[in-house]
Amino acid sequence: MAQFIVRNLEDDVRDKLRELARSHGQSMEETVREILRRAVMKQHASQPHLGSRIAKRFEGVGLEQDIEELRGQPIQPENFDR
């Protein structure tokens, strides 16, 4: 497991973390771990997948048919010498 030190943390933030930990019956360390886990998971879960981001960017452009799925098909490089 990794460890790190947070320097220059304001006293009032430390005190609020201590109060929060005490109210949940936890150590300050466990409270900070939970806060970090939730922050990282929330950010990761809220980010849409690449295909959804591409579709959103180009919605309203006028494409009226579905784009064929290319998964599992060999990729043909473009020939620029034509």
N, C-alpha and C positions, 0 to 999 in steps of 0.2 A: 504494500500500500504506500502511496505517496504522502509526503508531508510538505507543508510550506508554512512560512511565517508571513503574517500581514503586519507590515510596519506602518507607523504613523496613522493608526486607527484612532479616530476621535474618542475621547473619554465617554461622551454621551452615547455614542454608538455601542461601545463596549458595555456600558451600563444597561442599555436597552436589550442587548443580546442576553445579558445575565438575567434580567427580569423575565424575558421571554422563555429562556431555558428553565428557570425556576418554576414558571407557571405551567410548563409542560412536564415537569418532573424529570428533566434531562440535564446533562452537563452542557456547558457552553459549546464544547467541541461537537457534540452530537447535534445540537441545534444548528450550528454553522454548516455541518455536513448536509443536513436536511435542506437548508436554504439553498446551498450550492446545487444539490441534486435536482431540486425542483426548478431552479433557474435554467439549468442546462437542458433538462428534459422538456420543459415548456418551449424553449427556443427551438429545439430540434423537432418537436412534434408539430409546431405551428408552421414550419416551412413546407410549402407545397412541393411536390415532385417536379422534376424538370419538364416533363410533358405538359403538366398543368400550367406551369409558368409560361411555356412557349405558347400554348393555346390562348391563354389570357392576353398575352402581348399582341397576338395577331387577330383577336376576335374583332369582328366588324370590318374586316378587310374585303370580304365578299366571297370567300371560299364556301361553296354550297355542297360539296361532297366530302365524304370521309377520306382521310389519308390512309393508304394501305399500311398495315403493320409490316415492318421489315425484320423483326426479330427472327434469327435463325437462318436468314437468307445470306448468301455470299455477297460481299460488297464489290461492286464493279467500279473501278476508278474511272473518273471522267477523262476522256481523250481530248486534249486541247489542241491537237495537231490538225484538226479538220479544216 
